Amino acid sequence: GIRNDVVAALKKLKVPVLRWPGGCFADEYHWKDGIGARTNRPSMINTHWGGVVEDNSFGTHEFMDFCEQIGTEAYVCGNVGSGAVQEMMEWVEYLTSNAQSPMANLRRANGRAEPWKVKYFGVGNESWGCGGNMTPEFYSDLYRRYNTFVKDYDRSNRIYRIACGSNGEDYNWTEVVMKNVGRKMNGLSLHYYTLPTGNWSRKGSATKFDESEWHATLRRALDMDKLVTLHSAIMDKTDPQKRIGMIVDEWGTWYDVEPGTNPGFLYQQNTLRDALVAALTLNIFHHHADRVKMSNIAQLANVLQSMLLTDKEKMLLTPTYHVFEMFNVHQDATSLPVELTTPDYVVGSEKIPTVSVSASRDAAGKVHVSLANTDPNHAVRISGELQGWAAKSVSGRVLTATAINSMNTFAAPDAVQPQTFSGAKLVDGKLSVELPAKSVVVLELL
């Protein structure tokens, strides 16, 4: 089964959507190997990640049950790279059909009488790379073919179909797929990872870094804004109404693995630097909420910029987890425009904005403002006007720590965690905030 502590932590996080089974693994995963009695499930080699034996004990039923336990929508990614059209078609039928059909009856025989509600379905993953090394023209044709057989078996469960999009700055991929696929998709993905060095062969340590590498990491995280802006402009050419969503379904920091671990497992620690990356990136997505309809950080537990780390019976919440928990007040809210004038944080010849901000109003009328101070050495004072609205009170929470590489460990799992923030006040209708160095702050105004 699923660990109770993991389920409890993720329920508190209010995870809106969970993507599975990958990632590169999706295009070598064959779903029928992961159903039925576990003792009868065939094993396979996970060629992408560690070369270990995958026993398929966690399959379709386990994933969908997990989604129900934590209260999240399922985003299933189908196998285009090595799978047949019929395999994908039958998986959708197995998941969502309530008819007396072969796949629906197979699901019933495996213990699930009612179909699941699968809101999102990805037609392949990273088809430009590990998913098949395809050209955008070839993938577009394949998408049109495979997508034809991703059927809506239930009128109340219209599947949101997501096409494989670009790797970072590959704007040609977006141009071609938008032109050739167009309205046959609901969403187009984008993948971008933040590497401190920008060098895949020597990415940098997750925990041993100086201020110059802190600055470089945050600068590269902020490049997400340029990517979203330029890809959005391309999408606007054929979709000015923004009907097709940009789905940033892989993002986050990627470092050299922790010493002594399997390089294919991508296990890395998580520090205050990762918390800042998460806050900066989420603020960027909020600014582009008209086009960015979903984002999925990589990954959930024990891999890359994860929410949770486990070691046998132990579990800890990472600084990234805490940012996501603080920011979940923005869920289902309306993004508000924010104008910001900020000084620069300069290291050597490179500079980035010191302050990042986004804001939203929820259904109850509460306004939430999320702020990040990238400068690890100096606090910054912010003052702002609330146009068209008079707040009566302000409260908040802050995430910071003593060092730029402060982290939670199994020996000290609460070293970095949110605290009550008292550095914000309202003076004559204006908001004044003393933003601590290297911090993330979320305010609530009533």
Residue pairs with C-beta under 8 A, 6 or more apart in sequence:
2 62
2 65
2 66
2 69
3 310
3 315
5 315
6 301
6 308
6 310
6 315
7 69
7 70
9 307
9 308
9 315
9 317
9 321
10 70
10 72
10 300
10 307
10 308
11 69
11 70
11 71
12 325
13 307
13 321
13 324
13 325
13 328
14 71
14 328
14 331
15 70
15 71
15 72
16 72
16 73
16 331
17 72
17 73
17 74
17 75
17 119
17 120
17 294
17 296
18 66
18 67
18 70
18 72
18 73
18 74
18 75
18 296
18 300
19 75
19 77
19 120
19 122
19 249
19 296
20 63
20 74
20 75
20 76
20 77
21 29
21 63
21 76
21 77
22 29
22 77
22 125
23 48
23 77
23 125
23 250
23 298
23 299
24 48
24 49
24 125
24 126
24 129
24 130
24 131
25 46
25 48
25 49
26 77
26 78
26 79
26 122
26 124
26 125
26 131
27 79
27 80
27 81
27 82
27 83
27 124
27 125
27 126
27 127
27 130
27 131
27 132
28 44
28 46
28 47
28 48
28 79
28 81
28 82
29 79
30 44
30 79
30 83
30 87
31 59
31 60
31 79
31 87
31 91
31 94
32 87
32 90
33 41
33 42
33 44
33 56
33 59
34 41
34 56
34 58
34 59
34 60
34 62
35 41
35 59
35 60
35 61
35 94
35 106
35 110
36 110
38 55
38 56
38 57
41 55
41 56
41 57
41 59
42 56
43 53
43 54
43 55
43 56
44 53
44 54
44 56
45 51
45 52
45 53
45 54
46 52
46 53
46 54
46 264
48 130
48 264
49 264
49 265
49 266
50 262
50 263
50 264
50 265
51 264
52 262
52 264
60 91
60 94
60 95
61 110
61 111
61 112
63 74
63 76
64 74
64 95
64 112
64 116
67 73
67 74
73 117
73 119
73 120
74 116
74 117
74 118
74 119
74 120
75 119
75 120
75 121
75 122
75 162
75 249
75 294
75 296
76 91
76 95
76 118
76 120
76 121
76 122
77 121
77 122
77 124
77 125
78 88
78 91
78 92
78 121
78 122
78 123
78 124
78 146
78 150
79 87
79 88
79 124
80 88
80 123
80 124
80 125
80 127
80 131
80 132
80 142
80 143
80 146
80 164
81 124
81 125
81 127
81 130
81 131
81 132
85 145
85 146
85 149
86 149
88 123
88 146
88 149
88 150
89 149
89 150
89 151
90 102
90 103
91 103
92 118
92 121
92 149
92 150
92 151
92 153
92 159
93 101
93 102
93 103
93 104
93 151
93 153
94 103
94 104
94 106
94 107
95 107
95 115
95 116
95 118
96 115
96 116
96 117
96 118
96 152
96 153
96 154
96 157
96 159
97 103
97 104
97 115
97 153
97 154
98 104
98 114
98 115
98 153
98 154
99 153
104 115
107 115
115 153
115 154
115 157
117 157
118 157
118 159
119 157
119 159
119 160
120 159
120 160
120 162
120 187
120 294
121 150
121 159
121 160
121 161
121 162
122 162
122 164
122 189
122 249
123 143
123 146
123 147
123 150
123 161
123 162
123 163
123 164
123 185
124 131
124 132
124 139
124 142
124 143
124 146
124 163
124 164
125 131
125 164
126 164
126 167
126 191
127 134
127 139
127 142
127 164
128 134
128 136
128 139
128 164
128 166
128 167
128 170
128 173
129 167
131 164
132 139
134 142
136 172
136 173
136 175
136 176
136 177
136 180
137 176
137 180
139 164
139 177
140 176
140 177
140 180
140 181
141 180
143 163
143 164
143 177
143 181
143 184
143 185
144 180
144 181
144 184
147 161
147 163
147 184
147 185
150 159
150 161
152 158
152 159
160 186
160 187
161 184
161 185
161 186
161 187
162 185
162 186
162 187
162 188
162 189
162 247
162 249
163 177
163 181
163 185
163 187
163 188
163 189
164 177
164 189
165 173
165 174
165 177
165 188
165 189
165 190
165 191
165 231
165 246
165 247
166 173
166 174
166 189
166 190
166 191
166 231
167 173
167 191
167 192
168 191
168 192
168 227
169 227
169 230
171 230
171 231
171 234
174 188
174 231
174 234
174 235
175 234
175 237
177 188
178 188
178 234
178 235
178 237
178 238
178 239
178 244
179 238
182 238
182 239
183 243
183 244
185 244
186 243
186 244
186 245
187 244
187 245
187 246
187 247
187 293
187 294
188 235
188 244
188 245
188 246
188 247
189 246
189 247
189 248
189 249
189 250
190 227
190 228
190 231
190 246
190 247
190 248
190 249
191 248
191 249
191 250
191 251
192 223
192 224
192 227
192 248
192 250
192 251
193 250
193 251
193 252
193 253
193 254
193 298
193 304
194 217
194 220
194 221
194 251
194 252
194 253
194 254
194 277
195 203
195 204
195 220
195 253
195 254
195 255
196 203
196 204
196 209
196 213
196 216
196 217
196 220
196 253
196 255
197 203
197 204
197 213
197 216
198 216
198 220
202 256
203 254
203 255
203 256
204 213
204 217
204 255
204 256
205 255
205 256
206 253
206 255
206 256
206 258
206 268
206 269
206 270
206 271
206 274
207 269
207 271
207 405
207 407
208 405
209 217
209 273
209 404
209 405
211 347
211 376
211 404
212 347
212 348
214 273
214 376
214 404
215 345
215 347
215 350
215 352
215 374
216 350
217 253
217 273
217 277
218 273
218 276
218 277
218 280
218 352
218 374
219 350
219 352
221 253
221 276
221 277
221 280
221 281
222 280
222 284
222 352
222 353
222 356
224 248
224 251
224 280
224 281
224 284
225 284
225 287
225 288
228 246
228 248
228 284
228 285
228 288
228 291
228 292
229 288
231 246
232 246
232 288
232 291
235 242
235 244
235 246
235 291
236 242
242 290
242 291
245 291
245 292
245 293
245 294
246 288
246 291
246 292
246 293
247 292
247 293
247 294
247 295
247 296
248 285
248 292
248 294
248 295
248 296
249 294
249 295
249 296
250 296
250 298
251 281
251 295
251 296
251 297
251 298
252 274
252 277
252 278
252 281
252 297
252 298
252 299
252 304
252 305
252 320
253 268
253 273
253 274
253 277
253 304
253 305
254 266
254 268
254 304
254 305
255 268
256 268
257 263
257 265
257 266
257 267
257 268
258 267
258 268
258 269
261 267
265 302
265 303
266 303
266 304
267 302
267 303
268 304
268 305
269 309
269 407
270 305
270 306
270 309
270 318
270 319
270 320
270 407
270 408
271 319
271 404
271 405
271 406
271 407
271 416
272 319
272 399
272 400
272 401
272 403
272 404
272 405
272 406
272 407
272 416
272 438
273 404
273 405
274 305
274 318
274 319
274 320
275 319
275 320
275 322
275 323
275 399
275 416
275 440
276 372
276 374
276 438
276 440
277 305
277 320
278 297
278 305
278 320
278 323
278 324
279 323
279 327
279 356
279 370
279 372
279 440
280 356
280 372
280 374
281 295
282 295
282 323
282 324
282 327
282 330
282 358
282 370
283 356
283 357
283 358
283 370
283 372
284 356
285 292
285 295
286 330
286 335
286 358
286 359
286 360
286 370
287 335
287 358
289 335
297 305
297 307
297 320
297 324
298 304
298 305
299 305
299 306
300 306
300 307
300 308
301 307
301 308
301 309
301 310
302 308
302 309
302 310
305 320
306 318
306 320
307 317
307 318
307 320
307 321
307 324
308 315
308 316
308 317
308 318
308 321
309 315
309 316
309 318
309 408
309 410
310 316
311 410
314 410
314 413
316 408
316 409
316 410
316 413
317 408
317 413
317 417
318 407
318 408
319 399
319 401
319 406
319 407
319 408
319 416
322 399
322 416
322 417
322 418
323 399
323 440
325 418
326 370
326 397
326 399
326 418
326 440
326 442
327 370
327 442
329 360
329 362
329 366
329 368
329 442
329 444
330 358
330 360
330 368
330 370
332 362
332 363
333 360
333 361
333 362
333 363
333 368
334 360
334 361
334 362
335 358
335 359
335 360
336 359
336 360
336 361
336 367
338 357
338 358
338 359
338 369
340 353
340 355
340 357
342 353
342 354
342 355
342 380
343 353
343 354
343 355
343 380
344 351
344 352
344 353
344 354
345 351
345 352
345 353
345 354
345 374
345 375
352 374
353 374
354 373
354 374
354 375
354 380
355 371
355 372
355 373
355 374
355 380
355 382
355 435
356 371
356 372
356 374
357 369
357 370
357 371
357 372
358 369
358 370
359 367
359 368
359 369
359 370
360 367
360 368
361 367
361 368
362 368
365 446
366 444
366 445
366 446
367 386
367 389
367 391
367 444
367 445
368 442
368 443
368 444
368 445
369 431
369 442
369 443
369 445
370 440
370 441
370 442
370 443
371 382
371 433
371 435
371 440
371 441
371 442
371 443
372 439
372 440
372 441
373 379
373 380
373 435
373 436
373 437
373 438
373 439
373 441
374 438
375 437
375 438
376 404
376 437
376 438
377 437
378 437
379 434
379 435
379 436
379 437
380 434
380 435
381 432
381 433
381 434
381 435
382 431
382 432
382 433
382 434
382 435
383 430
383 431
383 432
383 433
384 430
384 431
384 433
385 429
385 430
385 431
386 429
386 430
386 431
386 445
390 429
391 426
391 429
391 431
391 445
391 446
392 426
392 446
393 426
393 445
393 446
394 424
394 425
394 426
394 431
394 443
394 444
394 445
394 446
395 420
395 421
395 424
395 443
395 444
396 420
396 421
396 422
396 423
396 424
396 441
396 442
396 443
396 444
397 418
397 419
397 420
397 421
397 441
397 442
398 418
398 419
398 420
398 421
398 423
398 436
398 439
398 440
398 441
399 416
399 417
399 418
399 419
399 439
399 440
399 441
400 436
400 437
400 438
400 439
400 440
401 415
401 416
401 438
404 438
406 415
406 416
407 415
407 416
408 414
408 415
408 416
408 417
409 415
421 441
421 443
423 433
423 434
423 435
423 436
423 441
424 431
424 432
424 433
424 434
424 441
424 443
425 431
425 432
426 432
426 445
431 443
431 445
433 441
433 443
435 441
